[in-house]
Structure formats: C-alpha cells, structure tokens
C-alpha cells in the first residue's frame, strides 16, 4: 500500500508534506494544492492547537506551510506501519477537498507560471524550452496533454485524483472547494463535536496574496483549449461532477477514476 501511495508523488518527501495527521483527534487530511489547502491546513492546525492548549500564530503564509511550526504530523513522523493501520481504521476520519478542474488548473497557471518562478523553470526544462522563456496557457495545455508525467510533475496542477490518492483511500468526506465554508464547518464539527468553538482561518482574508486570480485565465480560454484541458483532466472532471450530484442529492454516486470504479463518500 505505501509504495502505491508514494508513487503518486515525485518523492517520499513530497508524499509526507501532503498528508496531515492528528492522533489526538483521529483524523487524516490529504492536502490538495489550489483547492483552499492553505485555509484548510491553517484551520485544522489552529483548531487542534487551541484544544490542546498550545499557542500557534502565523506571521505569513510560509508559516502555514512549514510543517515544523505546526501541530499536525506526517506519515513518517508516526511511522509508515502506524499510518497504514490508521488508513484502514474506521475510527479515523479521512477527508480531502476537490475543485472544479478547469478553475484549479487556471489558478495554478496564473499563480505559478506567469512569472519567472521555479515552477516555470522546471516546466520549461521538462518541455525542452529555454528556462526563462514565458509560456502561454495554450502552450501549457499542450504540454500537460503531451505527457502524463508533465501533467503530474507538480502538485499544483497534478491530477487531483492522484494528489489525494483517491483510488487507495476510503474517504469519509470529500469536500468541494465551491462549498468550502459549509464543508469545512461540517468537518470541524465531526472532528471536535458540534459544540466545539472552532473558527475557519481564511487565508485569503489574512494574506491577500493568497487570493486566486485564475478567473482571468479561465474567462479568456479558447473553447478548443478548454476541451483539451477537460480531456487531460477527465478523471477529475468526472469525480467533481459526481460529487456535485451527490451533494445535490442525486442517487448516482458511482465514481470512475483511471484505476477503476468505487463509490464516492456521502457528504456530511
């Protein structure tokens, strides 16, 4: 099992960075970048710290992403055998969030690839282009369509099904980015009880640089490019559509990913 999970990431370090565990409150959160992950991680860490009587303050977004500063643990910190046991333990609440794929990819492009970032340099290298070269969204779309290794090379635009290990984890709750506040409140109540005084730490409010600007990319996206992205990320498109139906009370909750079919978890 562990080999299959780690294989979804670039390396073991990235795998451990992406999973957040509380042994005190019995939950496992699978992180999904460009899907309110900063808000979710901050909210979970601060809620746990508050109940445990620990002080936790964020001076910037980098503090939220710094695992050493926070209270939630990684699989390596609790031991892989212990982590694997917890994945199959029905007393552990396992959850993640999924975002509409076009918006997520557009957000990733706008945030990571429209300036001379390490992400653009790495992508240009993979596409055998000059490292400092600018890249259009159309070129990006062609790149991720050309090779699944390029599509999955970075957590910010990786297939969400892979990022959250959807085919290997029986989730108790899959929240929707589009329903973030209600779904996150439901998760907090599940973890800390309905009476718990847990507040959402909205990173978009505290740190304005965290506000997504992907809509400007999405709104100007040509129809053929949109169709290409929908095809490349078709597993995510299907998963998101199924979750929306489930949340709206539709009866069909069958989910098909690139490794088979399974039932989607019911919304809380």
MINULO-196090 format. One record per residue (C-alpha): residue in three letters; z, y, x. Coordinates in steps of 0.05 Angstrom, whole numbers, plus 32768, in hexadecimal, padded with zeros to 4 digits. Layout:
<atoms>
ALAZYX/...
</atoms>
This chain:
<atoms>
UNK800080008000/UNK801380338036/UNK7FD28029805B/UNK7FAB8037801B/UNK7FD38076800D/UNK7FCD80928053/UNK7F8280838054/UNK7F7980B9801F/UNK7F8C80EE8053/UNK7F7481028098/UNK7FB180E680BA/UNK7FF980D180B1/UNK8013811880BB/UNK7FE981338082/UNK7FFF80FA8056/UNK8048810A8062/UNK803D81548058/UNK801F81468013/UNK8057811F7FF3/UNK809B813C7FDF/UNK80D781107FCF/UNK811D811B7FB4/UNK814C80E07FBA/UNK818481077F98/UNK815A81167F5A/UNK812C80D97F5D/UNK80E680F87F5D/UNK80A680F67F85/UNK807481307F82/UNK802D81267F9D/UNK8014816A7FB5/UNK7FCE81827FA0/UNK7FB781C27FC5/UNK7F9481F87F9C/UNK7FBA81DE7F5F/UNK7FF8820A7F5E/UNK801681E07F96/UNK803B821B7FB5/UNK805C822C7F72/UNK806E81E37F64/UNK808A81D57FAA/UNK80B382157FAA/UNK80CD82087F64/UNK80E181C07F74/UNK810281D17FB6/UNK8129820C7F9A/UNK813F81E57F5D/UNK815981AC7F87/UNK817B81DB7FB8/UNK819D82007F7F/UNK81BA81C17F61/UNK81CF81A87FA5/UNK81F281EA7FB5/UNK81C381FB7FEE/UNK81A5823F7FFE/UNK815982438001/UNK813482848008/UNK80EA82918015/UNK80D282CD803E/UNK808A82B88037/UNK805B82818021/UNK806082608066/UNK80A982518056/UNK8095822A8017/UNK806581FF803F/UNK809681F38078/UNK80B381AF806B/UNK80ED81B9809C/UNK810581F68075/UNK810681D28032/UNK8131819A8013/UNK80FC81697FFB/UNK80EC812F8029/UNK80AC810D8041/UNK809E80C2803F/UNK80AA80BD808A/UNK80EE80DE8083/UNK810780AA8052/UNK80E180708073/UNK809F8052805B/UNK80BE8013803E/UNK80F0803C8018/UNK80B8806A7FFF/UNK808E802F7FE8/UNK80C980137FC2/UNK80D480567F9F/UNK808B80587F8A/UNK809680197F61/UNK80DB802D7F49/UNK80D880427F00/UNK8116806C7F0B/UNK80EE809B7F38/UNK80C680D07F14/UNK808180D67F33/UNK805481117F23/UNK801B813E7F3A/UNK7FEE81767F20/UNK7FA281767F16/UNK7F7481B27F0F/UNK7F3081BB7EEF/UNK7F0381A77F2A/UNK7ED181E07F2A/UNK7F0882147F2A/UNK7F2E81F07F61/UNK7EF281E97F8F/UNK7EDF82327F83/UNK7F2682477F93/UNK7F26821E7FD3/UNK7EE4823C7FEA/UNK7EFA82847FDC/UNK7F3E827B7FFC/UNK7F2B82528039/UNK7EE1825A8049/UNK7ECE82A3803D/UNK7EEC82BB807E/UNK7EF082A480C6/UNK7F26827080B9/UNK7F37822F80DB/UNK7F1E820D809C/UNK7ED9822C80A2/UNK7ED5821B80EC/UNK7EE681D280DD/UNK7EB481CE80A5/UNK7E7D81EE80CF/UNK7E8A81BB8105/UNK7E84818280D3/UNK7E4381A080B9/UNK7E2A81AA8101/UNK7E2581F680F8/UNK7E3C822E8125/UNK7E8882308120/UNK7E8B827A810E/UNK7E52827980DC/UNK7E5D82928096/UNK7E52825F805F/UNK7E3B826A8018/UNK7E5682437FDD/UNK7E1282227FD5/UNK7E15820A801E/UNK7E5C81F28013/UNK7E4681CB7FD4/UNK7E0D81AB7FFA/UNK7E3D81988032/UNK7E7081758006/UNK7E3781537FE1/UNK7E1981398022/UNK7E54810F8037/UNK7E9680F98016/UNK7EB78102805A/UNK7EA8814D8056/UNK7EBD8150800D/UNK7F0081308020/UNK7F0A814F8065/UNK7F3B8185804E/UNK7F738181801B/UNK7F5D81C27FF9/UNK7F1B81A67FE1/UNK7F27815B7FE6/UNK7F1D81317FA8/UNK7F5D813A7F80/UNK7F5F80F07F6E/UNK7F6580E17FB8/UNK7F94811A7FC8/UNK7FC881027F96/UNK7FBA80B87FA2/UNK7FAB80B07F58/UNK7F9080697F5E/UNK7FCF804F7F81/UNK800880737F5D/UNK802080687F16/UNK803080B07F04/UNK806280C17ECE/UNK804581067EC6/UNK800481277EDA/UNK800981717ECB/UNK7FCE819F7EC2/UNK7FC581DF7EEA/UNK7FAC82007EAA/UNK7FEE81EF7E89/UNK801981FC7EC6/UNK8055821E7EA9/UNK806081EF7E6E/UNK805381B07E98/UNK808081C77ED1/UNK80B881D97EA1/UNK80B281947E83/UNK80B681747EC8/UNK80F4819D7EDA/UNK811681887E9A/UNK8104813F7EA8/UNK812281447EEE/UNK815F81707EE2/UNK816B81647E98/UNK815881917E5E/UNK819781BB7E68/UNK818A81CA7EB1/UNK817F82137EC4/UNK8141820B7EEE/UNK811182457EF8/UNK80C882437F0C/UNK80BB82657F4F/UNK807682827F42/UNK8058828C7F88/UNK802082B77F6B/UNK805482EA7F56/UNK807F82E87F94/UNK804582E77FC5/UNK8007830A7FAC/UNK7FDB82EC7FE2/UNK7FE482A97FBF/UNK7FBC82C07F81/UNK7F7B82997F7A/UNK7F3A82C07F7B/UNK7F0D82857F6E/UNK7EF5829F7F2B/UNK7EC582CE7F4D/UNK7EA482927F6F/UNK7EA382697F2F/UNK7E8782A07F04/UNK7E4B82AB7F32/UNK7E3E82607F3E/UNK7DF6824C7F2E/UNK7DEE82147EFB/UNK7DCF81E37F2D/UNK7E0881EE7F5F/UNK7E3C81E57F28/UNK7E1A81A47F13/UNK7E1B818C7F5C/UNK7E66819B7F63/UNK7E7381777F21/UNK7E4E813A7F3B/UNK7E70813A7F7F/UNK7EB581417F5E/UNK7EA481167F22/UNK7EE380EC7F28/UNK7F0D812B7F23/UNK7EE381467EEA/UNK7EEF81067EC3/UNK7F3981047ED3/UNK7F44814C7EBF/UNK7F1D81437E7E/UNK7F4581057E6C/UNK7F8781287E7A/UNK7F7281627E4E/UNK7F6281327E15/UNK7FA5810F7E1F/UNK7FCA81517E1E/UNK7FA681667DDE/UNK7FB981247DBC/UNK7F7880FE7DC3/UNK7F7E80B37DBF/UNK7F5180A17DFA/UNK7F7B80A37E39/UNK7F5080757E65/UNK7F4580927EAA/UNK7F0F807A7ED9/UNK7F10808E7F22/UNK7EE680767F5C/UNK7F14803A7F66/UNK7F1880217F1E/UNK7F37802E7EDB/UNK7F7E803B7EC7/UNK7FA5805E7E8F/UNK7FB880A67E99/UNK800280B87E92/UNK801880D77E51/UNK802C81217E52/UNK8076812F7E4D/
</atoms>
